Amino acid sequence: MGNVIDFEKALFERRKRIKAKAIATGTVKHIGIPSSHLRSWSPWLRHQMEALKADTKYVALQQGRGTGKTATLIAKVIAEALRWPRLRVLFLVPQVSQFREAIFPKLEAMDETYYNLYGRRLIKKFNKSNNDQRCWLIGGQEIVFRTAGNLEAARGGEYGIIAIDEGADVDASEASWAAFAPTLRGYGPLQMFVAGTPKGTNGVLGLLLSMADRQDSAVTVIRACTLDNPHIDMETIRWFSRLMSPTMFRQEVLGEIIRRTGLVYPNFSADRNVLKVDFQAQRKLHSVLRDEQWQYCLCLDWGPAQSHAAWIAHRNIPGTNFPEAVLFHERPFDGTPVASMLAACWAYCEQLGKDPVAVICDPNGKTEIRMARKFFRDERGIDVLMERNLARTIVESSCELVRFALGGDDGQRVFFWLATEVLRLECNQTGGKGSYQGFLGYHFKEVSGKARNKPLDDNWFAHAMDTIRYFWLNVQRLGYEWDSIHYEPEYAASAGAR
């Protein structure tokens, strides 16, 4: 525990210095970090002031979570718009939901603050329709909102500023770059601002950081970590440090560039993570599942050609609210129609003599969503967790949940096991596509020798690994709590004793 205490002491001392400096600068009438759900705003922080003053063609905000990246980006756009009447701005994000959940609320809060300060509304007209999202400010300035999936719609436009939020998730391929970069040729300062938490060298943010590494004078990089925001309490920082692995903490909180290579789950061990129990020898599996302590979920992942199903039994570990999970059966459905796959999965559930408590799936389209809902929820009353947000879930972040469940090198945290029945399945033999071979071969993809921090989706391991990942993404919705999870080895023994 000594290392953890020293770590927390160092964080506390650093936070005291940052807060004291912020107080010493006096109260600023403009807006910096939103707090308490936008009820109030703090003075600008150091890294925000640097961003507002940056005047190079490209400005990259390489920052951790909770540093006010989005607020800084919006404020910079507004500040430049007030300097340049009739300015047109292109605002890009990876997913359309980010506009509703992050961009628009902050923009409207800034409009309210502007009204309170100066007695005039900043926003003249606001169109939030998904078909054509944009707003006009009091000086005739126009902000056009587009997503990374609709970059072609930006072609032909002329903008004085391009602002990109979560730039590590916005593709920087030749085709994508060609769609929006040439539009930076209109009236205005002709600057591109890219904010985000780095994910290796991925996306537009990674491209600008690579340019800065080559000493490109056109790029300014402004770095900040979560600890630089004095408004985030220490308990939150401690929770982050316990929930995340050291590597993920460095990326998400400290804002460092992490290049992942090799296996996604290097700590997987057949000796430690494979359950040495044959359910068939214990009066068959359905007899075990009749125990009220055991429940199971059906996890489905399907695509145009390859699909996969996994049955995962789980129960509470005594003294904790953490699940003990056993993958006891799985099956690939390559080339199988969705209706036939659902019927086959239900047939196996009927053999078990016990319904699943939930069906967790990542449908390929709206038709599949309706089919799964009708098949399981409407006709059988089973909770169907439609993971529409899985496409927006960072794969590397959700892989962290499985890494923790597998346990660390100390071997004290062994919470995800495979039944020996799984090892005998045809899909898990050498060259197969099942979870056992998946753990041994699931690896990060590399492009030109550089890691992309994304697992290789080769349809040999991806579907099997996805079904397992979906389970751990939903354990809270199944009634388990993650608050008791800690990554530090010092907490492992005490967690097991609770």
C-alpha positions as CSV (number, residue, x, y, z in Angstrom):
1,M,0.0,0.0,0.0
2,G,3.0,2.3,0.4
3,N,3.3,3.0,-3.3
4,V,-0.4,3.8,-3.6
5,I,-0.2,6.2,-0.7
6,D,2.8,8.0,-2.1
7,F,1.1,8.2,-5.5
8,E,-2.0,9.8,-4.0
9,K,0.1,12.2,-1.9
10,A,2.0,13.3,-5.1
11,L,-1.3,13.9,-6.9
12,F,-2.7,15.8,-4.0
13,E,0.3,18.2,-3.7
14,R,0.2,18.8,-7.5
15,R,-3.5,19.6,-7.4
16,K,-3.0,22.1,-4.5
17,R,-0.4,24.0,-6.5
18,I,-2.7,24.1,-9.6
19,K,-5.7,25.3,-7.6
20,A,-3.7,27.9,-5.8
21,K,-2.4,29.3,-9.1
22,A,-5.9,29.4,-10.6
23,I,-7.2,31.3,-7.6
24,A,-4.3,33.7,-7.7
25,T,-5.1,34.7,-11.3
26,G,-8.4,36.2,-10.1
27,T,-12.0,35.8,-11.4
28,V,-12.3,35.9,-15.2
29,K,-15.7,36.9,-16.7
30,H,-15.4,34.5,-19.6
31,I,-16.0,30.8,-19.6
32,G,-13.5,27.9,-19.1
33,I,-14.3,24.6,-17.5
34,P,-18.1,23.8,-17.1
35,S,-18.9,22.5,-13.6
36,S,-22.0,21.0,-11.9
37,H,-23.8,20.2,-15.2
38,L,-23.2,23.7,-16.7
39,R,-24.7,25.6,-13.8
40,S,-21.5,27.6,-13.5
41,W,-18.2,28.1,-15.2
42,S,-14.6,28.4,-13.9
43,P,-11.8,30.7,-14.9
44,W,-9.7,29.6,-17.9
45,L,-7.0,27.1,-17.0
46,R,-3.4,27.4,-18.3
47,H,-3.8,25.0,-21.2
48,Q,-7.0,26.6,-22.3
49,M,-5.4,30.0,-22.5
50,E,-2.6,28.6,-24.6
51,A,-5.2,27.1,-27.0
52,L,-7.1,30.4,-27.3
53,K,-3.9,32.3,-28.1
54,A,-2.4,29.8,-30.6
55,D,-2.1,31.2,-34.1
56,T,-0.4,28.5,-36.1
57,K,-2.3,26.8,-39.0
58,Y,-2.7,23.6,-37.1
59,V,-3.4,23.4,-33.3
60,A,-3.6,20.0,-31.6
61,L,-5.0,19.6,-28.1
62,Q,-3.4,16.4,-26.8
63,Q,-5.2,16.1,-23.5
64,G,-6.7,13.6,-21.1
65,R,-10.3,13.2,-20.0
66,G,-11.9,16.0,-18.2
67,T,-9.5,18.8,-19.3
68,G,-12.2,20.9,-21.0
69,K,-11.2,20.0,-24.5
70,T,-14.7,20.4,-26.0
71,A,-15.4,23.6,-24.1
72,T,-12.0,25.1,-25.3
73,L,-12.7,24.1,-28.9
74,I,-16.2,25.7,-28.9
75,A,-14.9,28.8,-27.2
76,K,-12.1,29.2,-29.7
77,V,-14.6,28.9,-32.5
78,I,-16.9,31.6,-31.0
79,A,-13.9,33.9,-30.2
80,E,-12.7,33.7,-33.8
81,A,-16.3,34.1,-35.1
82,L,-16.7,37.3,-33.2
83,R,-13.5,38.6,-34.8
84,W,-14.4,37.5,-38.3
85,P,-18.0,38.5,-39.3
86,R,-19.4,36.1,-42.0
87,L,-16.9,33.4,-40.9
88,R,-17.9,29.8,-41.9
89,V,-16.7,27.0,-39.6
90,L,-16.7,23.2,-40.2
91,F,-17.1,21.3,-37.0
92,L,-16.4,17.6,-37.2
93,V,-17.0,14.8,-34.6
94,P,-16.8,11.0,-34.9
95,Q,-20.5,10.3,-34.0
96,V,-23.7,12.4,-34.4
97,S,-24.6,11.6,-30.7
98,Q,-21.7,13.8,-29.6
99,F,-23.5,16.9,-30.9
100,R,-26.5,16.2,-28.8
101,E,-24.7,15.1,-25.7
102,A,-21.6,17.4,-25.6
103,I,-21.4,20.1,-28.3
104,F,-24.9,21.5,-28.4
105,P,-25.4,21.8,-24.6
106,K,-22.1,23.6,-24.2
107,L,-22.8,25.9,-27.1
108,E,-26.2,26.8,-25.7
109,A,-24.7,27.3,-22.2
110,M,-22.1,29.7,-23.7
111,D,-25.0,31.6,-25.5
112,E,-26.7,31.9,-22.1
113,T,-23.5,33.2,-20.5
114,Y,-23.0,35.7,-23.3
115,Y,-26.6,37.0,-22.8
116,N,-26.0,37.4,-19.1
117,L,-22.8,39.3,-19.6
118,Y,-23.7,41.5,-22.6
119,G,-27.5,41.5,-22.9
120,R,-27.5,39.9,-26.4
121,R,-28.0,36.5,-27.7
122,L,-25.0,34.9,-29.4
123,I,-27.0,32.3,-31.4
124,K,-29.3,33.8,-34.0
125,K,-30.7,30.5,-35.4
126,F,-30.0,26.8,-34.6
127,N,-30.9,23.9,-36.8
128,K,-30.4,20.6,-34.9
129,S,-32.0,18.3,-37.5
130,N,-29.8,15.3,-38.2
131,N,-30.2,16.0,-41.9
132,D,-28.5,19.3,-41.8
133,Q,-27.1,20.4,-38.4
134,R,-25.8,24.0,-38.3
135,C,-26.2,27.3,-36.4
136,W,-25.9,31.0,-37.3
137,L,-24.4,33.6,-34.9
138,I,-25.4,37.3,-34.5
139,G,-22.8,38.5,-37.0
140,G,-23.9,36.2,-39.8
141,Q,-21.2,33.6,-38.9
142,E,-22.2,30.0,-39.7
143,I,-21.1,26.7,-38.0
144,V,-21.7,23.6,-40.1
145,F,-21.7,20.3,-38.1
146,R,-20.7,17.1,-39.8
147,T,-19.7,13.6,-38.6
148,A,-16.7,11.5,-39.7
149,G,-19.2,9.1,-41.4
150,N,-20.5,11.9,-43.6
151,L,-17.3,13.6,-44.7
152,E,-18.3,13.6,-48.3
153,A,-21.0,16.2,-47.5
154,A,-18.2,18.6,-46.6
155,R,-16.8,18.6,-50.2
156,G,-17.0,21.8,-52.1
157,G,-17.4,24.0,-49.0
158,E,-15.2,26.9,-48.1
159,Y,-14.4,27.4,-44.4
160,G,-12.2,29.7,-42.4
161,I,-11.8,27.3,-39.5
162,I,-12.1,23.5,-39.2
163,A,-12.7,22.3,-35.6
164,I,-12.5,18.5,-34.9
165,D,-13.4,17.0,-31.5
166,E,-12.2,13.6,-30.5
167,G,-9.7,13.8,-33.4
168,A,-8.2,10.4,-32.7
169,D,-11.4,8.8,-33.8
170,V,-11.7,10.8,-37.0
171,D,-10.1,9.0,-39.9
172,A,-7.0,10.6,-41.5
173,S,-6.8,8.3,-44.5
174,E,-6.0,9.8,-47.8
175,A,-9.6,9.7,-48.9
176,S,-10.9,11.2,-45.7
177,W,-8.3,13.9,-45.6
178,A,-9.1,14.8,-49.2
179,A,-12.7,15.3,-48.3
180,F,-12.4,18.0,-45.7
181,A,-8.8,19.4,-45.6
182,P,-9.1,21.3,-49.0
183,T,-12.2,23.1,-47.7
184,L,-9.9,25.2,-45.4
185,R,-9.7,28.0,-48.0
186,G,-12.5,30.5,-47.1
187,Y,-12.7,33.8,-45.3
188,G,-11.1,33.8,-41.9
189,P,-7.9,32.8,-40.0
190,L,-7.6,29.5,-42.0
191,Q,-6.8,27.4,-38.9
192,M,-7.5,23.8,-38.0
193,F,-8.1,22.9,-34.3
194,V,-8.1,19.2,-33.3
195,A,-8.8,18.1,-29.8
196,G,-8.8,14.7,-28.3
197,T,-7.3,12.0,-26.1
198,P,-4.6,10.3,-28.2
199,K,-5.0,6.7,-29.2
200,G,-1.6,5.8,-30.5
201,T,-1.1,7.7,-33.7
202,N,-4.6,7.1,-34.9
203,G,-6.8,9.7,-36.6
204,V,-6.4,13.3,-37.5
205,L,-5.0,14.0,-34.0
206,G,-2.3,11.3,-34.5
207,L,-1.4,12.8,-37.9
208,L,-0.8,16.3,-36.4
209,L,1.2,14.8,-33.5
210,S,3.4,13.0,-36.0
211,M,3.9,16.3,-37.9
212,A,4.9,18.0,-34.7
213,D,7.4,15.2,-34.0
214,R,9.0,16.0,-37.4
215,Q,9.4,19.6,-36.1
216,D,6.7,21.0,-38.5
217,S,6.4,24.7,-37.6
218,A,2.8,24.8,-38.8
219,V,1.7,22.6,-35.8
220,T,1.3,23.7,-32.2
221,V,0.7,20.9,-29.7
222,I,-0.9,21.8,-26.3
223,R,-0.7,19.0,-23.8
224,A,-2.7,18.6,-20.6
225,C,-3.8,15.7,-18.3
226,T,-6.8,15.2,-16.1
227,L,-4.8,16.2,-13.1
228,D,-4.4,19.7,-14.5
229,N,-8.1,20.4,-13.9
230,P,-8.4,21.4,-10.2
231,H,-12.2,20.9,-10.3
232,I,-12.0,17.1,-10.6
233,D,-11.9,15.7,-7.0
234,M,-9.2,13.4,-5.8
235,E,-11.6,10.6,-5.2
236,T,-12.4,10.5,-9.0
237,I,-8.7,10.4,-9.8
238,R,-8.3,7.5,-7.3
239,W,-11.2,5.7,-8.9
240,F,-9.7,6.1,-12.3
241,S,-6.3,4.7,-11.1
242,R,-8.0,1.7,-9.6
243,L,-10.4,1.0,-12.5
244,M,-7.9,1.4,-15.3
245,S,-4.7,-0.6,-16.0
246,P,-1.5,1.5,-15.8
247,T,-1.3,1.6,-19.6
248,M,-4.9,2.8,-19.9
249,F,-4.4,5.3,-17.1
250,R,-1.5,6.8,-19.0
251,Q,-3.5,7.2,-22.1
252,E,-6.9,8.3,-20.8
253,V,-5.9,10.4,-17.8
254,L,-2.3,11.5,-18.5
255,G,-3.0,12.0,-22.2
256,E,0.1,10.1,-23.3
257,I,0.6,8.4,-26.7
258,I,0.5,4.6,-26.2
259,R,1.4,2.3,-29.1
260,R,0.0,-1.1,-28.5
261,T,1.5,-4.1,-30.3
262,G,1.2,-7.9,-30.0
263,L,-1.5,-9.8,-28.3
264,V,-4.6,-8.1,-26.9
265,Y,-4.7,-10.5,-24.0
266,P,-1.0,-11.5,-23.3
267,N,-1.8,-12.6,-19.7
268,F,-4.3,-15.3,-20.8
269,S,-3.2,-18.6,-19.4
270,A,-4.8,-22.0,-20.0
271,D,-3.5,-23.1,-16.6
272,R,-5.0,-20.1,-14.8
273,N,-8.0,-19.0,-16.8
274,V,-9.5,-22.4,-17.9
275,L,-11.8,-23.9,-15.4
276,K,-10.7,-27.4,-14.4
277,V,-14.3,-28.6,-14.2
278,D,-16.2,-30.7,-16.7
279,F,-19.9,-29.7,-16.3
280,Q,-21.0,-32.9,-18.2
281,A,-19.4,-34.9,-15.3
282,Q,-21.5,-33.0,-12.8
283,R,-24.9,-34.4,-13.9
284,K,-24.9,-32.3,-17.1
285,L,-24.8,-28.6,-17.4
286,H,-28.5,-27.9,-17.1
287,S,-28.4,-29.5,-13.6
288,V,-25.8,-27.0,-12.5
289,L,-27.8,-24.1,-14.0
290,R,-30.8,-25.1,-11.9
291,D,-28.9,-23.7,-8.9
292,E,-30.4,-20.3,-8.3
293,Q,-26.9,-18.8,-7.9
294,W,-26.2,-19.4,-11.5
295,Q,-27.7,-17.4,-14.4
296,Y,-26.6,-17.1,-18.0
297,C,-26.6,-14.7,-20.9
298,L,-26.7,-15.3,-24.6
299,C,-24.2,-13.0,-26.4
300,L,-24.6,-12.6,-30.2
301,D,-22.4,-10.9,-32.7
302,W,-23.2,-11.0,-36.4
303,G,-22.2,-9.5,-39.7
304,P,-23.0,-9.9,-43.4
305,A,-21.1,-13.3,-43.6
306,Q,-19.8,-14.3,-40.2
307,S,-21.7,-14.5,-36.9
308,H,-21.0,-15.9,-33.5
309,A,-22.9,-16.9,-30.3
310,A,-21.6,-17.5,-26.8
311,W,-23.4,-18.7,-23.7
312,I,-21.9,-17.2,-20.5
313,A,-22.9,-18.4,-17.1
314,H,-22.3,-16.1,-14.2
315,R,-22.9,-15.8,-10.4
316,N,-21.8,-13.5,-7.7
317,I,-18.5,-14.2,-5.9
318,P,-19.3,-14.6,-2.2
319,G,-18.4,-11.4,-0.2
320,T,-18.3,-9.2,-3.4
321,N,-20.6,-8.0,-6.1
322,F,-18.2,-9.1,-8.8
323,P,-19.3,-11.9,-11.3
324,E,-17.6,-15.2,-11.6
325,A,-18.2,-15.9,-15.3
326,V,-17.9,-19.2,-17.2
327,L,-18.2,-19.4,-21.0
328,F,-19.7,-22.9,-21.3
329,H,-20.8,-23.1,-24.9
330,E,-20.2,-21.2,-28.2
331,R,-20.9,-21.6,-31.8
332,P,-20.0,-19.9,-35.1
333,F,-22.8,-19.2,-37.6
334,D,-20.9,-18.4,-40.8
335,G,-23.2,-17.7,-43.7
336,T,-26.3,-18.6,-41.6
337,P,-29.4,-16.4,-42.1
338,V,-30.2,-14.3,-39.0
339,A,-33.6,-16.0,-38.5
340,S,-32.0,-19.5,-38.6
341,M,-29.3,-18.4,-36.1
342,L,-31.8,-17.1,-33.6
343,A,-33.8,-20.2,-33.8
344,A,-30.8,-22.4,-33.3
345,C,-29.7,-20.4,-30.3
346,W,-33.1,-20.7,-28.7
347,A,-33.2,-24.4,-29.4
348,Y,-30.0,-24.8,-27.3
349,C,-31.4,-22.6,-24.6
350,E,-34.4,-24.9,-24.4
351,Q,-32.1,-27.9,-24.0
352,L,-30.6,-26.2,-20.9
353,G,-34.0,-26.1,-19.3
354,K,-33.5,-22.5,-18.2
355,D,-34.1,-19.2,-20.0
356,P,-31.2,-16.7,-20.3
357,V,-31.6,-13.6,-18.1
358,A,-30.6,-11.4,-21.0
359,V,-29.6,-11.5,-24.7
360,I,-26.8,-9.2,-25.5
361,C,-26.2,-8.5,-29.1
362,D,-24.7,-6.2,-31.7
363,P,-27.0,-6.3,-34.6
364,N,-25.8,-5.5,-38.1
365,G,-28.8,-3.3,-39.0
366,K,-32.3,-2.2,-38.2
367,T,-33.9,-5.3,-39.7
368,E,-31.8,-7.5,-37.4
369,I,-32.7,-5.3,-34.4
370,R,-36.4,-5.8,-35.0
371,M,-36.0,-9.5,-35.5
372,A,-34.0,-10.0,-32.3
373,R,-36.5,-7.9,-30.3
374,K,-39.5,-9.8,-31.7
375,F,-37.9,-13.2,-31.3
376,F,-36.6,-12.8,-27.7
377,R,-38.3,-9.9,-26.1
378,D,-41.8,-9.8,-27.6
379,E,-42.5,-13.5,-27.8
380,R,-40.5,-14.8,-24.8
381,G,-40.2,-11.8,-22.5
382,I,-36.4,-12.0,-22.3
383,D,-34.5,-8.7,-21.8
384,V,-32.7,-7.9,-25.0
385,L,-29.8,-5.5,-24.5
386,M,-29.5,-3.9,-27.9
387,E,-26.0,-2.5,-28.0
388,R,-26.4,0.2,-30.5
389,N,-23.6,2.1,-28.7
390,L,-21.1,-0.6,-29.3
391,A,-20.0,1.1,-32.5
392,R,-19.1,4.1,-30.4
393,T,-17.4,2.1,-27.6
394,I,-13.6,2.3,-27.9
395,V,-12.5,-1.3,-28.5
396,E,-9.3,-0.9,-26.5
397,S,-11.1,0.6,-23.5
398,S,-13.6,-2.3,-23.4
399,C,-10.8,-4.8,-23.9
400,E,-9.5,-3.5,-20.6
401,L,-12.5,-4.9,-18.8
402,V,-11.7,-8.4,-20.2
403,R,-8.0,-8.0,-19.3
404,F,-9.0,-7.3,-15.7
405,A,-11.4,-10.2,-15.6
406,L,-8.7,-12.5,-16.8
407,G,-6.5,-11.4,-13.9
408,G,-3.0,-10.1,-13.7
409,D,0.4,-11.7,-13.5
410,D,-0.1,-12.2,-9.7
411,G,-2.8,-14.8,-10.5
412,Q,-5.0,-13.6,-7.7
413,R,-7.8,-12.3,-9.9
414,V,-9.1,-15.2,-11.9
415,F,-12.7,-14.4,-12.6
416,F,-13.2,-15.5,-16.2
417,W,-13.0,-19.2,-16.9
418,L,-13.7,-21.5,-19.9
419,A,-15.4,-24.8,-19.2
420,T,-13.4,-27.8,-20.5
421,E,-16.4,-28.5,-22.7
422,V,-15.4,-25.5,-24.8
423,L,-12.0,-26.9,-25.4
424,R,-13.5,-29.9,-27.1
425,L,-15.7,-27.9,-29.5
426,E,-14.8,-28.2,-33.2
427,C,-14.6,-24.4,-33.5
428,N,-11.8,-24.3,-30.9
429,Q,-9.4,-26.8,-32.4
430,T,-6.2,-25.6,-34.1
431,G,-7.0,-23.1,-36.7
432,G,-10.5,-22.6,-35.4
433,K,-12.4,-19.4,-34.6
434,G,-13.5,-20.0,-31.0
435,S,-12.6,-18.1,-27.8
436,Y,-9.8,-20.3,-26.6
437,Q,-7.9,-19.9,-29.8
438,G,-9.1,-16.3,-29.9
439,F,-7.4,-15.5,-26.6
440,L,-4.2,-17.0,-27.9
441,G,-4.2,-15.2,-31.2
442,Y,-6.2,-12.0,-30.9
443,H,-3.7,-9.2,-31.6
444,F,-3.5,-5.5,-32.5
445,K,-3.2,-4.6,-36.1
446,E,-0.2,-2.8,-37.4
447,V,0.0,-0.4,-40.4
448,S,3.5,0.4,-41.8
449,G,5.0,-0.9,-38.7
450,K,3.0,1.3,-36.4
451,A,0.3,0.0,-34.0
452,R,-3.2,1.3,-34.6
453,N,-4.3,0.3,-31.1
454,K,-7.2,-1.6,-32.6
455,P,-7.4,-5.4,-32.7
456,L,-7.2,-7.1,-36.1
457,D,-10.8,-7.9,-37.3
458,D,-10.0,-10.9,-39.4
459,N,-13.2,-12.9,-38.6
460,W,-11.1,-15.6,-37.2
461,F,-11.0,-14.3,-33.7
462,A,-13.0,-11.0,-33.7
463,H,-16.5,-12.4,-33.4
464,A,-15.6,-14.8,-30.6
465,M,-13.8,-12.1,-28.7
466,D,-16.6,-9.6,-29.3
467,T,-19.2,-11.9,-27.6
468,I,-17.0,-12.1,-24.5
469,R,-16.4,-8.3,-24.6
470,Y,-20.2,-7.6,-24.8
471,F,-20.8,-9.5,-21.6
472,W,-18.3,-7.4,-19.6
473,L,-19.6,-4.2,-21.1
474,N,-23.0,-5.1,-19.6
475,V,-22.2,-6.5,-16.2
476,Q,-23.6,-3.4,-14.5
477,R,-26.9,-3.8,-16.3
478,L,-26.9,-7.4,-15.0
479,G,-26.8,-6.2,-11.4
480,Y,-23.1,-6.3,-10.7
481,E,-21.1,-3.4,-9.4
482,W,-17.7,-2.3,-10.8
483,D,-16.9,0.0,-7.9
484,S,-15.2,-2.8,-6.0
485,I,-12.7,-3.5,-8.8
486,H,-9.1,-2.4,-8.4
487,Y,-6.2,-2.9,-10.6
488,E,-3.3,-2.5,-8.1
489,P,-2.0,-5.9,-6.8
490,E,-2.2,-4.5,-3.3
491,Y,-6.0,-4.4,-3.5
492,A,-6.4,-7.9,-4.9
493,A,-6.2,-9.8,-1.6
494,S,-8.5,-7.4,0.2
495,A,-11.0,-7.4,-2.6
496,G,-11.1,-11.2,-2.5
497,A,-11.6,-11.1,1.3
498,R,-14.6,-8.8,1.2
